[in-house]
Amino acid sequence: MRTVYVVSGPAGAGKSTISQALAGTLSSSACVEGDVVNHMVAGGYQPPWKSERLLELTWKNIADLSRNFVQSGMDVVIDYVAFPQEVIRLKQRLREQADCKIKYIVLQVEAEELIRRDRLRPVSQQMGLRSIELARQFDEYGINQKFRLDTTGMNEDQIDEICYEIRFNDLYTIED
């Protein structure tokens, strides 16, 4: 059975770094970058936090890509901001047509480190206070600690932790 890893967290938490490293350790895998899927919209583009319709479309496209990769015998690593309700809908979409399990990992980082990492990005990609706002939203949502991984001092052992620790495994409900 294939695995779909949903690597989430606020901007600057290390989603891209962790996702690329994780995908590179898997024998047959694809990395789906949610930002790339989201930016496929050209005319009428709005950021995902400003358009529920475009956010829903982005998740439908992520699900379709993931399903295609799983059906081709690949594990999938999704790099995108994902709250539990989005992971639950993804799971529902995949369950109908793809035999896979889902692992949900929410990266968290101390606020000062989020700001530091954001400033290292090209100016056009900096999120500024949006990073802190997203971190606050994850905290307010009350996501179970078992899905959280502190990447303030990111290290290679965290890839093994994601792959082998059952705390990230697919559950009947993400909100357990």
RAZI-V221411 format. One record per pair of residues at least 24 apart in sequence whose C-alpha atoms are under 8 Angstrom apart, sorted by the first residue. I is the first residue (numbers start at 1). J is the second residue. D is the distance in Angstrom with one decimal. If there is no record, write none. Layout:
i j d
I J D
I J D
This chain:
i j d
1 99 6.3
1 100 5.4
1 101 7.2
2 70 6.3
2 73 7.0
2 74 6.5
2 75 5.2
2 99 6.9
2 100 4.7
2 101 6.5
3 70 7.9
3 75 5.0
3 76 6.4
3 100 5.3
3 101 4.9
3 102 5.7
3 103 7.2
4 66 7.5
4 75 5.8
4 76 4.6
4 77 5.9
4 78 7.3
4 100 6.8
4 101 6.2
4 102 4.8
4 103 6.2
5 75 7.9
5 76 6.1
5 77 4.7
5 78 6.0
5 102 5.8
5 103 4.7
5 104 6.1
5 105 7.4
6 77 6.1
6 78 4.8
6 79 6.5
6 80 7.5
6 82 7.5
6 87 7.7
6 102 7.2
6 103 6.1
6 104 4.9
6 105 6.1
7 77 7.1
7 78 5.9
7 79 5.2
7 80 6.5
7 81 7.7
7 82 7.8
7 104 6.4
7 105 5.0
7 106 6.2
7 107 7.3
8 79 6.4
8 80 5.5
8 81 4.8
8 82 5.4
8 83 7.7
8 104 7.6
8 105 6.0
8 106 4.7
8 107 6.0
9 80 7.7
9 81 5.6
9 82 7.2
9 106 4.9
9 107 4.7
9 108 6.2
9 134 7.6
9 135 7.2
9 138 7.5
10 81 6.5
10 107 7.5
10 108 7.3
10 131 5.5
10 132 7.5
10 134 5.0
10 135 5.3
10 138 7.9
11 81 7.8
11 114 7.5
11 118 7.6
11 127 7.0
11 130 7.7
11 131 5.0
11 134 7.4
12 114 5.2
12 115 7.7
12 117 5.7
12 118 5.8
12 131 6.8
13 107 5.8
13 108 5.8
13 109 5.6
13 114 6.4
13 151 6.6
13 152 7.6
14 107 7.1
14 151 6.9
14 154 7.9
15 79 5.8
15 80 7.2
15 107 7.2
16 79 6.1
18 159 7.1
19 77 6.1
19 78 7.2
19 79 6.0
21 159 7.3
22 77 7.5
22 159 5.8
23 76 7.5
23 77 6.2
26 75 7.4
28 73 7.4
28 74 5.0
28 75 6.2
29 69 7.9
29 74 4.8
29 75 4.5
29 76 5.5
29 77 7.4
30 69 6.9
30 74 6.7
30 75 6.4
30 76 5.0
30 77 6.3
31 76 5.9
31 77 4.7
31 78 5.9
31 79 7.3
32 62 7.1
32 65 7.7
32 66 7.6
32 76 7.1
32 77 6.1
32 78 4.8
32 79 6.2
33 78 6.0
33 79 4.9
33 80 6.4
34 58 7.3
34 62 6.9
34 78 6.9
34 79 5.8
34 80 4.8
34 81 7.8
35 80 6.7
37 61 7.2
37 62 7.1
59 86 7.6
59 90 7.3
60 90 7.9
63 90 6.0
63 93 6.6
63 94 6.6
66 94 7.9
67 94 6.1
67 97 7.1
67 98 5.8
70 98 6.5
70 99 7.6
70 100 7.2
71 98 6.2
71 99 7.9
83 138 7.5
84 143 7.6
84 174 6.1
84 175 6.9
87 174 7.6
88 173 7.4
88 174 6.7
101 169 7.6
101 170 5.7
102 169 6.5
102 170 4.7
103 168 5.1
103 169 4.7
103 170 5.2
104 147 6.2
104 168 5.5
104 169 7.0
104 170 7.3
104 174 8.0
105 147 5.1
105 148 5.9
105 149 6.8
105 162 7.5
105 168 6.2
106 147 5.7
106 148 4.7
106 149 6.1
107 148 5.7
107 149 4.9
107 150 5.8
107 151 6.2
108 135 7.3
108 148 6.6
108 149 6.0
108 150 4.8
108 151 6.0
108 152 7.3
109 150 5.8
109 151 5.6
109 152 4.7
110 152 6.2
113 152 6.6
143 175 7.0
144 175 6.9
144 176 7.1
